[in-house]
Amino acid sequence: MSEPASESSAPSVLEVRGLVSGYDRGTVLHGVDLDLAAGEVLGLLGRNGAGKSTLVMTLAGLVPAGAGSVRLDGRELAGQRPDRIARAGVALVPQGRRVWATLTVSEHLALAARPGAWTVGAVLDLLPRLAERRRHYAGQLSGGEQQMLAVARALLTSPRLVLLDEPSEGLAPAVVDQVAGVVATLRDEGVAVLLVEQDLHLAFAVAGEIAVMEKGVLVHRVPTPEFRRDPATAHRLLGVA
């Protein structure tokens, strides 16, 4: 896995202020503040039910914001439809991959492609296994191949911000290493990445900073080396050594 870059001094791509959202059963996010710079990877950790996936879904517009502001490159996105948020430069790699089983790899890529830095050729160069499987239906792919397809679909929108929700879930270590390589490439290309992850090895390998969410609020954020040197805080917040 690639080593994470040091903290970026680039201007913020994402600025979140006082973000509130939830579902019919109640509020989940309670005033989240968050900044991400170009080329910055933030590893977001937290116990189950802390609100991590809700944050990702709210940033993508799939869960409506009840209050607060979400700005991408200064443009307000809170309250916008998911398709408009995607066109503004936000790409989501959802938990569980959510590919269309009856479409081929090539059809997925064709549907996702839009003018920008990432072309189908560039994506297939980065993920050569997909090139070998272009004619296969997504339902015929392994879990790791489906995850790479979900990542490829996001890249083809040429995003400014990528939201990765548990990308290592259920994957073999070799595929997790591929995910890490993709995240490192995005970081080097100046894309901001919010990585929700339970695999601490992956988060530590690619994230310049680690944040922890608890009960719908970000309660802790420090550079990754500092987080790793403080196991007592990690145990208190996450219940892990």
NUKOL-369623 format. One record per residue: residue number from 1; residue in three letters; z, y, x of N, C-alpha, C in turn. Coordinates in Angstrom, 1 decimal, decimal comma, always signed. Each point is the difference from the previous one (the first is absolute). Layout:
// NUKOL-369623
R    k    r     npz     npy     npx    capz    capy    capx     cpz     cpy     cpx
R  NUM  Ala       Z       Y       X       Z       Y       X       Z       Y       X
...
This chain:
// NUKOL-369623
R    k    r     npz     npy     npx    capz    capy    capx     cpz     cpy     cpx
R    1  Met    +0,0    -1,2    +0,8    +0,0    +1,2    -0,8    +0,0    +1,2    +0,9
R    2  Ser    -0,6    +1,1    -0,5    -0,1    +1,3    +0,7    +1,3    +0,7    +0,0
R    3  Glu    +0,3    +0,7    +1,0    +1,2    +0,8    +0,0    -0,2    +1,3    -0,8
R    4  Pro    +1,1    +0,4    -0,8    -0,2    +1,2    -0,8    -0,1    +1,3    +0,9
R    5  Ala    -0,7    +0,9    -0,5    -0,1    +1,3    +0,7    +1,3    +0,8    -0,2
R    6  Ser    +0,1    +1,0    +0,9    +1,2    +0,8    -0,1    -0,2    +1,0    -1,2
R    7  Glu    +1,1    +0,6    -0,4    +0,0    +0,9    -1,1    -1,1    +1,0    +0,1
R    8  Ser    -0,8    +0,2    -1,0    -1,1    +1,0    +0,0    +0,5    +1,4    -0,2
R    9  Ser    -0,7    +0,9    +0,6    +0,2    +1,4    -0,2    -1,1    +0,6    -0,9
R   10  Ala    -0,9    -0,8    -0,5    -1,1    +0,5    -0,8    +0,6    +0,5    -1,3
R   11  Pro    -0,8    +0,9    -0,7    +0,4    +0,6    -1,3    +0,1    -1,1    -1,0
R   12  Ser    +0,8    +0,2    -1,1    +0,2    -1,0    -1,0    -1,3    -0,3    -0,8
R   13  Val    -0,3    -1,2    -0,2    -1,1    -0,4    -0,9    +0,7    -0,2    -1,4
R   14  Leu    +1,1    -0,6    -0,1    +0,7    -0,3    -1,2    +1,3    +0,8    -0,1
R   15  Glu    +0,2    +0,7    -1,1    +1,3    +0,8    -0,2    +0,4    -0,4    -1,4
R   16  Val    +1,2    -0,6    -0,1    +0,6    -0,4    -1,2    +1,3    +0,7    -0,2
R   17  Arg    +0,2    +0,6    -1,2    +1,2    +0,8    -0,2    +0,6    -0,3    -1,4
R   18  Gly    +1,2    -0,5    +0,0    +0,7    -0,2    -1,3    -0,7    -0,9    -0,9
R   19  Leu    -0,6    -1,1    +0,5    -0,8    -0,9    -0,8    +0,9    -0,9    -0,9
R   20  Val    -0,2    +0,1    -1,3    +0,7    -0,8    -1,0    -1,0    -0,9    -0,7
R   21  Ser    +0,3    -1,2    -0,2    -0,9    -0,9    -0,8    +0,8    -1,2    -0,4
R   22  Gly    -0,6    -0,8    -0,9    +0,6    -1,2    -0,5    -0,8    -0,6    -1,1
R   23  Tyr    +0,7    -0,8    -0,8    -0,6    -0,8    -1,1    +0,7    +0,2    -1,3
R   24  Asp    -0,4    -0,7    -1,0    +0,6    +0,2    -1,3    +1,5    -0,3    +0,0
R   25  Arg    +0,4    -0,9    +0,9    +1,4    -0,4    +0,1    +0,9    +1,0    +0,7
R   26  Gly    -0,6    +1,0    +0,7    +0,7    +1,0    +0,7    -0,6    +0,5    +1,2
R   27  Thr    +0,7    +1,0    +0,6    -0,5    +0,6    +1,2    +0,3    -0,9    +1,2
R   28  Val    -1,0    +0,0    +1,0    +0,2    -0,8    +1,2    +0,1    +0,9    +1,2
R   29  Leu    -0,9    +0,9    +0,1    +0,0    +1,0    +1,1    +0,8    +1,2    -0,4
R   30  His    +0,9    +0,5    +0,8    +0,9    +1,0    -0,3    -0,1    +1,2    +1,0
R   31  Gly    -1,2    +0,6    +0,0    -0,2    +1,2    +0,8    -0,3    -0,3    +1,5
R   32  Val    -1,1    -0,7    +0,2    -0,4    -0,5    +1,4    -0,7    +1,2    +0,7
R   33  Asp    +0,4    +0,2    +1,2    -0,6    +1,0    +0,9    -0,6    -0,8    +1,2
R   34  Leu    -1,2    +0,2    +0,3    -0,7    -0,8    +1,1    -1,1    +0,8    +0,6
R   35  Asp    -0,2    +0,0    +1,3    -1,1    +0,6    +0,7    -0,6    -1,1    +0,9
R   36  Leu    -1,3    +0,0    +0,1    -0,8    -0,8    +0,9    -1,1    +0,8    +0,7
R   37  Ala    -0,1    -0,1    +1,3    -1,0    +0,7    +0,7    -1,2    -0,9    +0,3
R   38  Ala    -1,1    +0,7    +0,4    -1,2    -0,8    +0,4    +0,3    -0,9    +1,1
R   39  Gly    -0,4    -1,3    -0,1    +0,3    -0,9    +1,1    +1,4    -0,5    +0,0
R   40  Glu    +0,8    +0,3    -1,0    +1,4    -0,5    +0,0    +0,1    -1,2    -0,9
R   41  Val    +0,8    -1,0    +0,5    +0,3    -1,2    -0,7    +1,5    +0,0    -0,3
R   42  Leu    +0,3    -0,1    -1,3    +1,4    +0,0    -0,4    +0,3    -1,4    -0,6
R   43  Gly    +0,9    -0,7    +0,6    +0,5    -1,3    -0,6    +1,1    +0,3    -1,0
R   44  Leu    -0,3    -0,4    -1,3    +1,0    +0,2    -1,0    +0,7    -1,3    -0,4
R   45  Leu    +1,3    +0,0    +0,3    +0,8    -1,2    -0,3    +1,0    +0,2    -1,1
R   46  Gly    +0,5    -1,0    -0,5    +1,0    +0,1    -1,1    +0,2    -1,4    -0,6
R   47  Arg    +1,2    -0,1    -0,7    +0,3    -1,2    -0,7    -1,0    -0,1    -1,2
R   48  Asn    -0,1    -1,2    -0,6    -0,7    -0,2    -1,2    +0,5    +0,9    -1,1
R   49  Gly    -0,9    +0,6    -0,7    +0,4    +0,9    -1,1    +0,4    +1,4    +0,4
R   50  Ala    -0,3    +0,3    +1,3    +0,4    +1,4    +0,5    -0,9    +1,1    -0,5
R   51  Gly    -1,3    -0,4    -0,4    -0,9    +0,9    -0,4    -1,2    +0,2    +0,9
R   52  Lys    -0,2    -0,9    +1,0    -1,1    +0,2    +1,0    -1,3    -0,1    -0,7
R   53  Ser    -0,2    -1,1    -0,8    -1,3    -0,2    -0,6    -0,3    +1,0    -1,1
R   54  Thr    +1,1    +0,5    -0,6    -0,2    +1,1    -1,0    -0,5    +1,2    +0,7
R   55  Leu    +0,5    +0,3    +1,2    -0,4    +1,2    +0,7    -1,5    -0,1    +0,3
R   56  Val    -0,4    -1,2    +0,5    -1,4    -0,2    +0,4    -0,9    +0,1    -1,3
R   57  Met    +0,4    -0,6    -1,1    -0,8    +0,1    -1,2    +0,0    +1,4    -0,6
R   58  Thr    +1,0    +0,8    +0,2    +0,0    +1,3    -0,5    -0,9    +0,9    +0,9
R   59  Leu    +0,0    -0,2    +1,3    -0,8    +0,8    +0,9    -1,5    -0,3    -0,4
R   60  Ala    -0,3    -1,3    -0,4    -1,4    -0,3    -0,3    -0,3    +0,4    -1,4
R   61  Gly    +0,9    +0,4    -0,8    -0,3    +0,5    -1,4    +0,1    -1,1    -1,0
R   62  Leu    +0,4    -1,2    +0,4    +0,1    -1,2    -1,0    +1,3    +0,0    -0,7
R   63  Val    +1,0    +0,7    +0,4    +1,2    +0,4    -0,7    +0,1    +1,5    -0,1
R   64  Pro    +0,1    +0,5    -1,2    +0,0    +1,5    -0,1    +1,2    +0,7    +0,6
R   65  Ala    -0,2    +1,1    +0,6    +1,1    +0,7    +0,5    +0,7    +0,8    -1,1
R   66  Gly    +1,3    -0,1    -0,1    +0,7    +0,8    -1,0    +0,3    +1,4    +0,4
R   67  Ala    +0,1    +0,2    +1,3    +0,3    +1,3    +0,5    -0,3    +0,0    +1,5
R   68  Gly    -0,1    +1,2    +0,6    -0,2    +0,1    +1,4    -1,4    +0,2    +0,4
R   69  Ser    -0,3    +0,1    +1,3    -1,3    +0,3    +0,6    -0,4    -1,0    +1,0
R   70  Val    -1,3    -0,3    -0,1    -0,7    -0,9    +1,0    -1,2    +0,7    +0,5
R   71  Arg    +0,0    +0,5    +1,3    -1,1    +0,7    +0,5    -0,7    -0,8    +1,1
R   72  Leu    -1,3    -0,1    +0,0    -0,8    -0,6    +1,1    -0,9    +1,0    +0,5
R   73  Asp    +0,2    +0,4    +1,3    -0,7    +1,1    +0,7    +0,1    +1,2    -0,9
R   74  Gly    +1,2    +0,3    -0,6    +0,2    +1,2    -0,7    -0,5    -0,1    -1,5
R   75  Arg    -0,6    -1,0    -0,4    -0,5    -0,2    -1,4    +1,0    -0,7    -0,8
R   76  Glu    +0,3    +0,6    -1,2    +1,0    -0,7    -0,8    -0,6    -1,2    -0,8
R   77  Leu    +0,7    -1,1    +0,1    -0,5    -1,2    -0,6    +0,9    -0,5    -1,1
R   78  Ala    +1,2    +0,4    -0,1    +1,0    -0,5    -1,0    -0,6    +0,3    -1,4
R   79  Gly    -0,1    -1,0    -0,8    -0,5    +0,1    -1,3    -1,5    -0,3    -0,1
R   80  Gln    -0,7    -0,2    +1,1    -1,4    -0,3    +0,0    -0,2    -1,4    -0,4
R   81  Arg    -1,2    -0,3    -0,5    -0,4    -1,4    -0,2    -0,1    -0,8    +1,3
R   82  Pro    +0,2    -1,3    -0,1    -0,1    -0,8    +1,3    -1,4    +0,1    +0,6
R   83  Asp    -1,1    +0,1    -0,7    -1,3    +0,1    +0,6    -0,2    +1,3    +0,7
R   84  Arg    +0,6    +1,1    -0,5    -0,1    +1,3    +0,7    +0,9    +0,0    +1,2
R   85  Ile    +1,1    -0,7    +0,0    +0,8    -0,1    +1,2    -0,7    -0,8    +1,0
R   86  Ala    -0,6    -1,1    -0,4    -0,8    -0,8    +1,0    -1,1    +0,9    +0,6
R   87  Arg    -0,7    +0,7    -0,8    -1,1    +0,8    +0,6    +0,5    +1,1    +0,9
R   88  Ala    +1,2    +0,5    -0,3    +0,6    +1,0    +0,9    +0,4    -0,5    +1,4
R   89  Gly    +0,0    -1,3    +0,1    +0,3    -0,6    +1,4    +1,2    -0,9    +0,1
R   90  Val    +0,5    -0,5    -1,2    +1,1    -1,0    +0,1    -0,5    -1,4    -0,3
R   91  Ala    +0,3    -0,9    +0,9    -0,5    -1,4    -0,2    +1,3    -0,9    -0,1
R   92  Leu    -0,1    -0,9    -1,0    +1,1    -0,9    -0,2    -0,4    -1,5    +0,3
R   93  Val    +0,8    -0,6    +0,8    -0,1    -1,5    +0,2    +1,2    -0,6    -0,7
R   94  Pro    -0,2    -0,5    -1,2    +1,2    -0,3    -0,8    +0,6    -1,3    +0,4
R   95  Gln    +1,3    -0,2    -0,4    +0,7    -1,2    +0,2    -0,8    -1,1    -0,9
R   96  Gly    -0,2    -1,2    +0,6    -0,7    -1,0    -0,7    -1,5    +0,0    +0,1
R   97  Arg    -0,5    +1,0    +0,7    -1,5    +0,1    +0,4    -0,8    +0,5    -1,2
R   98  Arg    +0,1    -0,6    -1,2    -0,8    +0,4    -1,2    -1,5    +0,1    +0,2
R   99  Val    -0,5    -1,0    +0,6    -1,5    +0,0    +0,1    -0,6    -0,7    -1,2
R  100  Trp    -1,3    +0,2    -0,3    -0,6    -0,6    -1,1    -0,6    -1,4    +0,4
R  101  Ala    +0,6    -1,0    -0,6    -0,3    -1,4    +0,4    -1,5    -0,3    -0,1
R  102  Thr    -0,7    +0,6    -1,0    -1,4    -0,4    -0,3    -1,0    +0,9    +0,6
R  103  Leu    +0,4    +0,9    +0,9    -0,9    +0,8    +0,7    +0,0    -0,5    +1,5
R  104  Thr    -1,2    +0,1    +0,6    -0,1    -0,4    +1,4    +0,6    +1,1    +0,9
R  105  Val    +0,2    -0,3    +1,2    +0,5    +0,9    +1,0    -1,0    +1,2    +0,1
R  106  Ser    -1,3    -0,3    +0,1    -1,0    +1,1    +0,0    +0,1    +0,9    -1,2
R  107  Glu    +0,2    -0,6    -1,2    +0,1    +0,8    -1,2    +1,2    +0,9    +0,0
R  108  His    +1,1    -0,5    +0,5    +1,2    +0,8    +0,2    -0,3    +1,2    +0,9
R  109  Leu    -0,6    -0,2    +1,1    -0,2    +1,0    +1,0    -1,0    +1,1    -0,6
R  110  Ala    -1,0    -0,5    -0,7    -1,0    +0,9    -0,6    +0,6    +0,9    -1,0
R  111  Leu    +0,9    -0,5    -0,8    +0,7    +0,8    -1,0    +0,9    +1,0    +0,6
R  112  Ala    +0,7    -0,3    +1,1    +0,9    +0,9    +0,6    -0,6    +1,1    +0,9
R  113  Ala    -1,2    -0,3    +0,5    -0,6    +0,9    +1,0    -0,3    +1,4    -0,5
R  114  Arg    +0,3    +1,0    +0,8    -0,3    +1,3    -0,3    -0,3    +0,7    +1,3
R  115  Pro    -0,8    +1,2    +0,0    -0,3    +0,6    +1,2    +1,2    +0,4    +0,8
R  116  Gly    +0,0    -0,2    +1,3    +1,1    +0,3    +0,8    +0,0    -0,7    +1,3
R  117  Ala    +1,1    +0,1    +0,7    +0,1    -0,6    +1,4    -0,1    -1,5    +0,0
R  118  Trp    +0,5    -0,7    -1,0    +0,0    -1,4    -0,1    -1,2    -0,5    -0,8
R  119  Thr    -0,9    -0,7    +0,7    -1,1    -0,7    -0,6    +0,3    -1,5    -0,1
R  120  Val    -0,8    -0,6    -0,8    +0,1    -1,5    -0,2    -0,1    -0,6    +1,4
R  121  Gly    -1,0    +0,4    +0,8    -0,2    -0,6    +1,3    +1,3    +0,2    +0,9
R  122  Ala    +0,6    +1,2    -0,1    +1,2    +0,3    +0,9    +1,1    -0,9    -0,5
R  123  Val    +0,2    -0,2    -1,3    +1,1    -0,8    -0,5    -0,2    -1,4    +0,4
R  124  Leu    -1,2    -0,5    -0,1    -0,3    -1,4    +0,4    +0,1    -0,3    +1,5
R  125  Asp    -0,2    +1,1    +0,8    +0,2    -0,1    +1,4    +1,5    -0,2    +0,3
R  126  Leu    +0,8    +0,8    -0,8    +1,5    -0,1    +0,2    +0,6    -1,3    -0,5
R  127  Leu    -0,7    -0,5    -1,1    +0,5    -1,2    -0,7    -1,1    -1,1    +0,0
R  128  Pro    -0,3    -0,6    +1,1    -1,2    -0,8    +0,1    +0,1    -1,3    -0,9
R  129  Arg    +1,2    -0,4    -0,3    +0,1    -1,2    -0,9    -0,7    +0,3    -1,4
R  130  Leu    +0,1    +1,3    -0,4    -0,6    +0,3    -1,3    -1,5    +0,0    +0,1
R  131  Ala    -0,6    +0,3    +1,2    -1,4    -0,1    +0,2    -0,5    -1,4    -0,2
R  132  Glu    +0,8    -0,9    +0,5    -0,4    -1,5    -0,2    +0,1    -0,4    -1,4
R  133  Arg    +0,8    +0,7    -0,8    +0,3    -0,5    -1,4    -0,6    +0,9    -1,1
R  134  Arg    -1,0    +0,8    +0,5    -0,6    +1,0    -0,9    -0,5    -0,5    -1,4
R  135  Arg    -0,6    -1,2    +0,1    -0,6    -0,6    -1,2    +1,0    -0,8    -0,9
R  136  His    +1,3    -0,1    +0,5    +1,0    -0,8    -0,7    +0,6    +0,9    -1,1
R  137  Tyr    +0,4    -0,6    -1,1    +0,8    +0,6    -1,0    +1,4    +0,3    +0,5
R  138  Ala    +0,6    +1,1    -0,4    +1,4    +0,3    +0,4    +1,0    -1,2    -0,3
R  139  Gly    -0,3    -0,6    -1,1    +0,9    -1,1    -0,4    -0,1    -1,2    +0,9
R  140  Gln    -1,0    -0,1    +0,8    -0,2    -1,1    +1,0    +0,7    +0,3    +1,3
R  141  Leu    +0,5    +1,2    +0,2    +0,5    +0,4    +1,3    +1,5    -0,4    +0,1
R  142  Ser    +0,4    -0,2    +1,3    +1,4    -0,2    +0,2    +0,8    +1,2    -0,3
R  143  Gly    +1,3    -0,1    +0,0    +0,9    +1,2    -0,2    -0,2    +1,0    +1,0
R  144  Gly    -0,1    -0,4    +1,3    -0,3    +1,0    +1,1    -1,3    +0,7    -0,2
R  145  Glu    -1,0    -0,8    -0,3    -1,4    +0,6    -0,2    +0,0    +1,0    -1,2
R  146  Gln    +0,8    -0,3    -1,1    +0,1    +0,9    -1,1    +0,7    +1,3    +0,4
R  147  Gln    +1,0    -0,2    +0,9    +0,7    +1,2    +0,4    -0,9    +0,9    +0,9
R  148  Met    -0,8    -0,6    +0,8    -1,0    +0,8    +0,8    -1,0    +0,6    -0,9
R  149  Leu    -0,4    -0,6    -1,1    -0,9    +0,6    -1,0    +0,6    +1,2    -0,7
R  150  Ala    +1,3    -0,1    -0,3    +0,7    +1,1    -0,6    +0,1    +1,2    +0,9
R  151  Val    +0,2    -0,3    +1,3    +0,0    +1,0    +1,0    -1,4    +0,6    +0,2
R  152  Ala    -1,0    -0,8    +0,0    -1,4    +0,5    +0,2    -0,3    +0,9    -1,2
R  153  Arg    +0,3    -0,4    -1,1    -0,3    +0,8    -1,2    +0,6    +1,4    +0,1
R  154  Ala    +1,3    +0,1    +0,5    +0,6    +1,3    +0,2    -0,7    +0,8    +1,1
R  155  Leu    -0,3    -0,7    +1,1    -0,6    +0,8    +1,1    -1,3    +0,6    -0,4
R  156  Leu    -0,8    -0,7    -0,9    -1,3    +0,5    -0,4    +0,0    +1,3    -0,8
R  157  Thr    +1,2    +0,4    -0,5    +0,1    +1,3    -0,6    +0,2    +1,1    +1,0
R  158  Ser    +0,0    -0,3    +1,3    +0,3    +1,0    +1,1    +1,1    +0,9    -0,3
R  159  Pro    +1,2    -0,7    -0,2    +1,2    +0,8    -0,5    +0,6    +0,9    +1,1
R  160  Arg    +0,8    +0,9    -0,5    +0,9    +0,8    +0,8    +1,4    -0,6    +0,1
R  161  Leu    +0,3    -0,7    -1,1    +1,4    -0,7    -0,1    -0,2    -1,4    -0,5
R  162  Val    +0,6    -0,9    +0,7    -0,1    -1,4    -0,5    +1,4    -0,5    -0,3
R  163  Leu    +0,1    -0,5    -1,2    +1,3    -0,6    -0,5    -0,1    -1,5    +0,0
R  164  Leu    +0,8    -0,6    +0,9    +0,0    -1,5    +0,1    +1,3    -0,5    -0,5
R  165  Asp    -0,1    -0,8    -1,1    +1,2    -0,5    -0,6    +0,2    -1,5    +0,3
R  166  Glu    +0,9    -0,3    +0,9    +0,3    -1,4    +0,4    -1,2    -0,8    +0,4
R  167  Pro    -0,8    +0,6    +1,0    -1,2    -0,7    +0,4    +0,2    -1,3    +0,7
R  168  Ser    +1,2    -0,3    +0,5    +0,1    -1,3    +0,8    +0,5    -1,1    -0,9
R  169  Glu    +0,2    +0,3    -1,3    +0,6    -1,0    -0,9    -0,8    -1,3    -0,1
R  170  Gly    +0,6    -1,1    +0,4    -0,6    -1,3    -0,1    -1,1    -0,3    +1,0
R  171  Leu    +0,0    +0,8    +1,1    -1,1    -0,2    +1,0    +0,5    -0,7    +1,2
R  172  Ala    -0,9    -0,7    +0,7    +0,3    -0,6    +1,2    +0,2    +1,0    +1,1
R  173  Pro    +0,8    -0,3    +1,1    +0,2    +1,0    +1,0    -1,3    +0,6    +0,6
R  174  Ala    -1,0    -0,8    +0,2    -1,3    +0,4    +0,6    -0,6    +1,1    -0,9
R  175  Val    +0,1    -0,2    -1,3    -0,6    +1,0    -1,0    +0,8    +1,3    +0,0
R  176  Val    +1,3    -0,2    +0,1    +0,9    +1,2    +0,1    -0,4    +0,8    +1,2
R  177  Asp    -0,3    -0,6    +1,1    -0,4    +0,7    +1,2    -1,3    +0,7    -0,3
R  178  Gln    -0,9    -0,5    -0,8    -1,2    +0,7    -0,4    +0,3    +1,2    -0,7
R  179  Val    +0,9    -0,1    -1,0    +0,5    +1,2    -0,8    +0,5    +1,1    +1,0
R  180  Ala    +0,8    -0,4    +1,0    +0,5    +0,9    +0,9    -1,1    +0,7    +0,8
R  181  Gly    -1,0    -0,7    +0,3    -1,2    +0,5    +0,7    -0,7    +1,1    -0,8
R  182  Val    -0,1    -0,3    -1,3    -0,7    +0,9    -0,9    +0,8    +1,3    -0,1
R  183  Val    +1,3    -0,2    -0,2    +0,9    +1,2    -0,1    -0,1    +0,9    +1,2
R  184  Ala    +0,0    -0,7    +1,2    -0,1    +0,8    +1,3    -1,3    +0,7    +0,0
R  185  Thr    -1,1    -0,6    -0,4    -1,3    +0,7    -0,1    +0,0    +1,2    -0,8
R  186  Leu    +0,6    -0,1    -1,2    +0,1    +1,1    -0,9    +0,8    +1,1    +0,6
R  187  Arg    +1,1    -0,3    +0,6    +0,9    +0,9    +0,7    -0,8    +0,8    +1,1
R  188  Asp    -0,8    -0,8    +0,8    -0,8    +0,7    +1,0    -1,1    +0,8    -0,5
R  189  Glu    -0,5    -0,3    -1,2    -1,0    +0,8    -0,7    +0,5    +1,2    -0,7
R  190  Gly    +1,3    +0,2    +0,0    +0,6    +1,2    -0,6    +0,4    -0,1    -1,4
R  191  Val    +0,0    -1,3    -0,5    +0,3    -0,2    -1,4    +1,5    -0,2    -0,2
R  192  Ala    +0,6    +0,6    -1,0    +1,4    -0,1    -0,2    +0,2    -1,3    -0,8
R  193  Val    +1,1    -0,8    +0,4    +0,3    -1,3    -0,6    +1,4    -0,1    -0,5
R  194  Leu    +0,2    -0,3    -1,3    +1,3    -0,4    -0,5    +0,1    -1,5    -0,2
R  195  Leu    +0,8    -0,7    +0,8    +0,1    -1,4    +0,1    +1,3    -0,5    -0,6
R  196  Val    -0,1    -0,6    -1,2    +1,1    -0,6    -0,6    +0,0    -1,5    +0,4
R  197  Glu    +1,1    -0,4    +0,7    +0,0    -1,3    +0,6    +1,4    -0,6    +0,1
R  198  Gln    +0,0    -1,3    -0,2    +1,3    -0,8    +0,2    +0,0    -0,6    +1,4
R  199  Asp    -1,2    -0,2    +0,6    -0,1    -0,6    +1,4    +0,4    +1,1    +1,0
R  200  Leu    +1,2    +0,0    +0,5    +0,4    +1,0    +1,0    -0,8    +0,0    +1,2
R  201  His    -0,5    -1,2    +0,5    -0,8    +0,0    +1,2    -1,3    +0,8    -0,2
R  202  Leu    -0,6    -0,2    -1,1    -1,2    +0,8    -0,3    +0,3    +1,5    -0,1
R  203  Ala    +1,0    +0,4    -0,7    +0,4    +1,4    -0,2    +0,3    +0,6    +1,4
R  204  Phe    +0,8    -0,7    +0,8    +0,4    +0,5    +1,3    -1,2    +0,1    +0,9
R  205  Ala    -1,0    -0,9    -0,1    -1,1    +0,0    +0,9    -1,0    +1,2    -0,2
R  206  Val    -0,1    +0,5    -1,2    -1,0    +1,0    -0,3    +0,5    +1,3    -0,4
R  207  Ala    +1,2    +0,1    -0,5    +0,5    +1,2    -0,6    +0,7    +0,9    +1,1
R  208  Gly    -0,3    +1,2    +0,0    +0,6    +1,0    +0,9    +1,4    +0,3    -0,5
R  209  Glu    +0,2    +0,0    -1,3    +1,3    +0,3    -0,6    +0,3    -1,0    -1,1
R  210  Ile    +1,3    -0,2    -0,3    +0,4    -0,9    -1,0    +0,8    +0,8    -1,0
R  211  Ala    -0,3    -0,2    -1,3    +0,8    +0,6    -1,1    +0,6    -1,1    -0,9
R  212  Val    +1,1    +0,3    -0,5    +0,7    -1,0    -0,9    +0,2    +0,7    -1,4
R  213  Met    -0,4    -0,8    -1,0    +0,2    +0,5    -1,4    +1,1    -0,8    -0,6
R  214  Glu    +0,8    +0,8    -0,8    +1,2    -0,6    -0,7    +0,1    +0,7    -1,3
R  215  Lys    -0,1    -0,8    -1,1    +0,2    +0,5    -1,4    -0,9    +1,1    -0,3
R  216  Gly    -1,3    -0,1    +0,5    -1,0    +1,0    -0,4    +0,1    +1,3    +0,8
R  217  Val    +0,7    +0,0    +1,2    +0,1    +1,2    +0,8    -0,2    -0,5    +1,5
R  218  Leu    -0,7    +0,8    +0,8    +0,0    -0,3    +1,4    +1,3    +0,5    +0,6
R  219  Val    +0,7    -0,9    +0,6    +1,4    +0,3    +0,5    +0,0    +0,0    +1,5
R  220  His    -1,0    -0,4    +0,7    +0,1    -0,1    +1,5    -1,5    +0,0    +0,5
R  221  Arg    -0,2    +0,8    +1,1    -1,3    +0,0    +0,6    +0,2    +0,4    +1,5
R  222  Val    -0,4    -0,9    +0,9    +0,1    +0,3    +1,4    -1,2    -0,7    +0,7
R  223  Pro    -0,2    +0,4    +1,3    -1,0    -0,6    +0,8    +0,3    -1,5    +0,1
R  224  Thr    -1,0    -0,9    +0,1    +0,2    -1,4    +0,0    +0,9    -0,5    +1,2
R  225  Pro    -0,1    +0,5    +1,2    +0,9    -0,4    +1,0    +1,5    +0,3    -0,3
R  226  Glu    +0,2    +1,1    -0,6    +1,4    +0,4    -0,4    +0,5    -1,0    -1,0
R  227  Phe    -0,8    -0,3    -1,0    +0,4    -1,0    -1,0    +0,3    -1,3    +0,6
R  228  Arg    -0,8    -0,5    +0,9    +0,3    -1,3    +0,6    +1,2    +0,0    +0,9
R  229  Arg    +0,4    +1,2    +0,5    +1,2    +0,0    +0,8    +1,3    +0,1    -0,8
R  230  Asp    -0,1    +0,1    -1,4    +1,1    +0,2    -0,8    +0,1    -1,1    -1,1
R  231  Pro    +0,3    -1,2    +0,5    +0,1    -1,2    -1,0    +1,0    +0,2    -1,0
R  232  Ala    +1,1    +0,7    +0,2    +1,1    +0,2    -1,0    -0,6    +0,7    -1,2
R  233  Thr    -0,8    +1,1    +0,2    -0,6    +0,7    -1,1    -1,0    -0,9    -0,7
R  234  Ala    -0,8    -0,7    +0,7    -1,0    -0,9    -0,6    +0,7    -1,0    -0,9
R  235  His    +1,1    -0,6    +0,5    +0,8    -0,9    -0,8    +0,6    +0,6    -1,2
R  236  Arg    +0,5    +1,2    +0,1    +0,6    +0,7    -1,1    -1,0    +0,3    -1,1
R  237  Leu    -1,2    +0,4    +0,4    -1,0    +0,4    -1,0    -0,9    -1,1    -0,5
R  238  Leu    -0,2    -1,0    +0,8    -0,9    -1,1    -0,3    +0,6    -1,4    -0,1
R  239  Gly    +1,2    -0,1    +0,5    +0,6    -1,3    +0,0    -0,5    -1,0    +1,0
R  240  Val    -0,7    +0,5    +1,0    -0,6    -0,8    +1,1    +0,5    +0,4    +1,3
R  241  Ala    +0,0    -1,0    +1,0    +0,4    +0,3    +1,3    -1,1    +0,7    +0,8
